Amino acid sequence: MSDVARISRTIAAPPSEVFADWVSKSRLESWLWPEPLVQINPVVGGYFHFKDTMYGIAAEGMFEEVVPAKRLAFTWRWIEDESTSAVVVSFDDNGDGSTTVTVAHTGAPHERVHHEEGWASCLDRLEAQHR
């Protein structure tokens, strides 16, 4: 079994706008989790902290790659867990004003199904914002 949770959605917006949804505090807070609190510094070496007050969950990490409108790569660690995993988000221009966003979360095989479900839910909310 692969340890990669890979989820894609087509978003009805250009890559630059969808990328901004991922790196802007106010935009992230509008779709990431039901009741998120976000701290983010989206530069290489920059830190993020996400907390959801509804579910009582929190994660943090560091940006390893930031390529506007193309790609984000960052570490991911649930606050209550010692292990760190990796997330890569790609933004593919479909040429029709839409973007295919793919999230690949690796390094936590015991959490793969939960990561697939979680990222699918997040991307569903992001997709709904652009309908």
Beta strands, then each sheet from edge to edge (+ up, - down):
strand 1: 5-11
strand 2: 36-40
strand 3: 47-52
strand 4: 57-67
strand 5: 71-78
strand 6: 85-93
strand 7: 99-106
sheet 1: 1+ 7- 6+ 5- 4+ 3- 2+
end
